[in-house]
Every structure is written in C-alpha cells, then in structure tokens.
Amino acid sequence: MIRNVAIVSLSSGIMGEEEIQYEVEIGYRRLREYGLNVKFMPHAMKGLEYVRNHPEKRAEDLLEAFRDPEIDMILCAIGGDDTYRLLPYLFDHNELAEVVTDKVFLGFSDSTVNHLMLHKVGLKTFYGQAFLSDICDLSPEMQPYTRRYFEELISTGNIQEITPSDIWYEERKSFSPEQIGTTTPSHPNKGFELLQGTPVFSGKILGGCIDSLYDFFNGDRYRDMPVMCRKYHLFPEPEDWKGRIILLESSEEKPKPERYRKALEYLKGSGVFDAVSGVLVGKPMDETYAEEYKQLLVELIDKPELPIVFNLNIGHAMPRCIMPFGVPAVVDAKRQIIRFAD
C-alpha cells in the first residue's frame, strides 16, 4: 500500500507557476483525502524558468526521492519536452543505478524518456497518468475510469488488468478557475480494435508517447537530443525488444499523419517491429487522425502477422488507465482485456 508520495517536475516546471496553484490545491486535497502524505520535492515548485534552466536540480530531486526510504511512490507533475537533459546527471557516474529502489514510478508523455531511463537500471514502472493532468482534473471529481486505476495502484502497488472505458472525453479547451467543477463532453467508446494479427498475444510492455520516441531519432525539436540518446544508449537495442509489446500513444500536439509516418519509419528502422510480439496503440486525443493512424500502422509496419491493437484508453486521450511496464502481460482483444502477472 502506498503511504508517502513524492511529486517531481522532471520535464516542465509549470506546477510552480502562481496562476495554476488552484489546480495544485485540488490535486493535493484529493491525495490527502486518500490518506496519502504528499512531499513536493525541493525544486518541483520552482516554476517554468528555473526548472527549464536547471536539469541538474530535476535530476537531484529524482535521486533524492529514490534515496528517501519513506517515499513509496514517485509521481510526475506533468510532461513537457526536455527531460532528456537529465541524462548526464543520472548516468555519467551511475548515479541512478546506485540509488534506484523498488518504488512506484508514475508518469506519461515526455516522461516516456524517464521510463526508459529507469528501464535501463531494471525498474518496473507505471505509465499513463500524472499529477496535474489527472489528480488535479477540474471535473467535480477524478474521472471514474481514471480514478479506478489510480485507486488500485495506491492500494495494492499493482495493476491486475485493463479493460476499455465505456466513454471518452473531449479535450479541455480552457483551464481557468471558472472551469472548476465542469466536465468536458463525452462520447461512446469503441473498445479495443484489433487491426491485424491474432487477438491473443503476450509479452512485457514498454514504450510510451510516439512524439517523444520520434525525438529520440529526429533533432527538429532539440538538435542534441538524438545525440545524447545515442551516447547513453537510451533507446533499447533490438534484442531488448525481443518478445516485448510496444505501446505507442500520441500527444496533445496531435501529430499530423506525415509526422506519425516518420515516427513509425524511425521505429521500423531501429528493428523494433521485427522484435516485438505485438503493438498497442492509444486512442488519439479527440480521435484526431485516428483513421489515418490506423492505416499508417498497418502499411508502415508491413507485417500482417504482427498483432496491432488500437484505441486503448492510455496516454493523452481522456480518461486514462495505468499500464505496468516490465510485467508479463496477456492481451486478449477478443475478450477486451489485458491481464498482468502479479
């Protein structure tokens, strides 16, 4: 059972900005109502500029959260786009490997990079939710589907199974205080969609936000990111992907099909699709480009026998489940369930 939660800003420092403290208060209150003790790590609330300019302090917060024996869970505040800059401070002298312990780590989006950092040092992690994005949601309460998985994680330290949400919610267009207590429009959800391959397959899941994975290979956003990712061997080698299931979900940037295609080409070139046992794909936010993405997945991967399951409630589309990485999983698209070993 989770008792003590550390909140870290490993990407954006938005959590420290004055204009969103009403959101932080909502999330803090909800965590306290669960009986959780909440610790904001020393630099997590320093604001956008400080956090952007001090990747070494972000790394320091993560290392300290692992060192603290009282901390049970490390919760990312939100995503962003430059957490790769922590690499030297976590790996140059084996800093992360020397302190990592078996704690729950939860985050998504740019935190994909942190998940792969922790994968390098052997930690099983949890993908799919974050503090500002989910716990601080402006709806009257956490969305029921989202809340169900969060409550399971803090009460057991595990996720046993994932099933589809009955509905999905539109993107929130405004986060002003006037939106407190409001819920965005919802629509019926289709469930897991098997695009090709056998409906039942298994393996340990790894992956994350396809936009972040694109940046591992392409320097359009940050010229030095592919260089640093290669230097620290952050993207797993093909042999490490063997028998795994790759998760791909798209961000709030709603990448155009041309960019999505390029991301798939990079992943294909890395040998991932020749190694994995299946592909899981998150529902795009607002279902933007859903049909185009489905077509590209089938055409670009070009392996008809490789299972591809689309429309998971994971990542940027709301509501969100929580998916364990590094745990044996069995996907059954016919029965609409993913089960995880204890």
Order of alpha helices (4+ residues) and beta strands (2+ residues): beta-alpha-beta-alpha-alpha-beta-alpha-alpha-beta-alpha-beta-alpha-beta-beta-beta-beta-beta-alpha-alpha-alpha-beta-alpha-alpha-beta-alpha-beta-beta-beta-beta
